[in-house]
């Protein structure tokens, strides 16, 4: 599966949002599937970054994730997302492996990152 790139985003803006498709829907649906991450080929870590999660330590968690990925030289995509409305259990980190469902972890600390990602 192809990674989301600025070209993929540009394609969607120019070809789907600006002028909705009238033909070649399979090609367009394939591009949208990449953006939606329906089928992934590498692990993806989603981390909620909002004002309340920052207060709860999300930036330190992000740094720990970046460090883990760099030290282990792993091909993992880290995606910063918004709030899902559960401010009392932030930072929230989701992990999705290829072919598997997303798993959510609450009140993640930098010390828990290695244990979760291992």
C-alpha positions as CSV (number, residue, x, y, z in Angstrom):
1,X,0.0,0.0,0.0
2,X,1.2,3.4,-0.9
3,X,2.0,6.0,1.8
4,X,0.1,9.2,2.1
5,X,2.2,12.0,0.4
6,X,1.7,15.6,-0.4
7,X,1.0,14.4,-4.0
8,X,-1.9,12.2,-2.7
9,X,-3.3,15.1,-0.9
10,X,-2.9,17.5,-3.9
11,X,-4.6,14.9,-6.1
12,X,-7.6,14.8,-3.8
13,X,-7.9,18.6,-3.6
14,X,-7.5,19.1,-7.3
15,X,-9.5,16.1,-8.6
16,X,-12.1,15.4,-6.0
17,X,-12.8,18.4,-3.8
18,X,-12.5,21.0,-6.6
19,X,-14.4,19.0,-9.2
20,X,-16.2,15.8,-8.1
21,X,-15.4,12.8,-10.3
22,X,-17.7,11.7,-13.1
23,X,-15.6,8.8,-14.3
24,X,-12.7,6.6,-13.4
25,X,-14.1,6.1,-9.9
26,X,-12.0,3.0,-9.2
27,X,-8.8,5.1,-9.5
28,X,-10.2,7.8,-7.3
29,X,-11.5,5.3,-4.8
30,X,-8.1,3.7,-4.6
31,X,-6.5,7.1,-3.9
32,X,-9.1,7.9,-1.2
33,X,-8.5,4.4,0.3
34,X,-4.8,5.4,0.7
35,X,-5.7,8.7,2.5
36,X,-8.2,6.9,4.7
37,X,-5.6,4.3,5.4
38,X,-8.1,1.4,4.8
39,X,-5.3,-0.9,4.0
40,X,-1.9,-0.2,5.5
41,X,1.5,-1.8,4.8
42,X,3.4,-0.4,7.8
43,X,2.5,0.1,11.4
44,X,0.9,3.5,12.2
45,X,0.9,5.3,15.5
46,X,-1.8,7.9,16.0
47,X,-1.3,10.4,18.8
48,X,-3.8,13.0,19.9
49,X,-2.3,16.4,20.1
50,X,-4.6,19.1,21.5
51,X,-4.2,21.7,24.2
52,X,-5.5,19.4,26.9
53,X,-3.3,16.5,25.7
54,X,-0.3,18.8,25.7
55,X,-0.9,19.7,29.3
56,X,-1.2,15.9,30.0
57,X,2.2,15.3,28.4
58,X,1.5,14.5,24.8
59,X,4.5,16.3,23.4
60,X,6.8,14.3,25.7
61,X,5.1,11.1,24.5
62,X,5.6,12.3,20.8
63,X,9.3,12.8,21.5
64,X,9.5,9.3,23.1
65,X,7.8,7.8,20.0
66,X,10.1,9.6,17.6
67,X,13.1,8.5,19.7
68,X,11.9,4.9,19.7
69,X,11.4,4.9,15.9
70,X,14.8,6.5,15.3
71,X,16.8,4.2,17.6
72,X,15.2,1.0,16.3
73,X,15.3,2.3,12.7
74,X,11.7,1.2,12.1
75,X,9.4,2.1,9.3
76,X,6.5,3.4,11.4
77,X,4.3,6.3,10.5
78,X,3.5,8.7,13.3
79,X,0.3,10.7,12.7
80,X,-0.8,13.5,15.0
81,X,-4.6,13.7,15.2
82,X,-7.1,15.8,17.1
83,X,-9.2,15.1,20.1
84,X,-11.8,12.4,20.3
85,X,-13.4,14.1,23.3
86,X,-12.0,12.1,26.2
87,X,-9.8,14.8,27.7
88,X,-9.6,13.0,31.1
89,X,-7.7,10.1,29.7
90,X,-5.2,11.9,27.6
91,X,-2.6,11.4,26.1
92,X,-4.3,8.9,23.9
93,X,-2.2,6.8,21.5
94,X,-3.6,4.3,18.9
95,X,-1.5,1.7,17.3
96,X,-2.5,-0.1,14.1
97,X,-0.5,-2.9,12.5
98,X,-1.1,-4.1,8.9
99,X,-4.1,-6.3,8.7
100,X,-5.2,-5.5,12.3
101,X,-7.6,-3.2,14.0
102,X,-6.5,0.0,15.8
103,X,-5.8,-0.4,19.5
104,X,-6.1,2.6,21.8
105,X,-4.0,3.3,24.9
106,X,-5.0,5.9,27.5
107,X,-2.9,8.1,29.8
108,X,0.3,7.2,27.9
109,X,3.5,8.4,29.4
110,X,7.0,8.5,27.7
111,X,7.9,5.6,30.0
112,X,5.1,3.4,28.5
113,X,6.0,4.1,24.8
114,X,8.6,1.4,24.5
115,X,6.5,-1.2,26.2
116,X,3.5,-0.4,24.0
117,X,5.5,-0.4,20.8
118,X,7.5,-3.5,21.6
